[in-house]
Amino acid sequence: MWRSLHKKRRWIEGVKGLRFDLDDVEQGVDLDEILSSIESAYLEKAMEVFGGNKSQAAVCLNLSLRSMRYLLDKSDY
């Protein structure tokens, strides 16, 4: 995921082909939905990288195992 440095456009992209345009804030955005999308993508990738090992994925994401389990349950992983 990266943030564009272009002067006219600023966005965050790289999560399942989604692009979150920072200029959309003026019209209103669903921040919970955006953050949930990003969070889910990181959780999914960490679980993939570590073969479903929650402990290793939690360490990689700097989370406690308890937080990792909570987030996985919340995201219906």
C-alpha positions in Angstrom: 0.0 0.0 0.0 1.3 3.5 -0.8 0.3 7.1 -0.7 0.6 9.1 -3.9 2.9 12.1 -3.8 1.3 13.7 -6.8 0.3 17.3 -6.1 -3.3 17.0 -7.5 -4.2 13.5 -6.4 -3.6 11.9 -3.0 -4.8 8.4 -2.5 -4.1 5.1 -0.7 -4.3 2.0 -2.8 -3.2 -1.6 -2.9 -5.9 -3.3 -0.9 -7.7 -5.7 -3.1 -7.7 -3.2 -6.0 -9.4 -0.5 -4.0 -8.3 3.1 -4.1 -9.1 5.4 -1.2 -9.0 9.0 -2.4 -8.1 11.4 0.3 -9.9 14.2 -1.6 -13.2 12.3 -1.0 -13.1 13.4 2.6 -14.8 16.7 1.6 -17.9 14.7 0.3 -17.8 12.3 3.2 -16.3 8.9 3.6 -17.0 5.8 5.7 -13.8 5.7 7.6 -14.9 2.5 9.5 -15.3 0.7 6.1 -12.0 2.0 4.8 -10.1 1.0 8.0 -11.9 -2.4 8.1 -10.8 -3.1 4.5 -7.2 -2.3 5.2 -7.2 -4.3 8.5 -8.8 -7.3 6.8 -6.2 -7.3 4.0 -3.3 -7.2 6.5 -4.8 -10.0 8.6 -5.5 -12.1 5.6 -2.0 -11.6 4.2 -0.3 -12.3 7.6 -2.3 -15.5 8.0 -1.4 -16.5 4.4 2.3 -15.8 5.0 2.5 -17.8 8.2 0.3 -20.7 7.0 -2.6 -19.9 9.4 -0.4 -19.7 12.5 -2.1 -17.0 14.5 0.8 -16.6 17.0 3.4 -15.9 14.2 0.9 -13.6 12.3 0.2 -11.7 15.5 4.0 -11.1 16.1 4.4 -9.9 12.5 1.6 -7.4 13.0 2.8 -6.3 16.4 -0.4 -7.6 18.1 -1.0 -9.7 21.1 -2.4 -13.1 20.3 -5.6 -12.1 22.1 -6.0 -9.0 19.8 -5.2 -11.2 16.8 -8.0 -13.6 17.7 -10.4 -10.8 18.3 -9.7 -9.2 15.0 -9.9 -12.5 13.1 -13.3 -13.2 14.7 -14.5 -9.7 13.9 -13.5 -10.0 10.3 -15.1 -13.5 9.9 -11.7 -14.9 8.8 
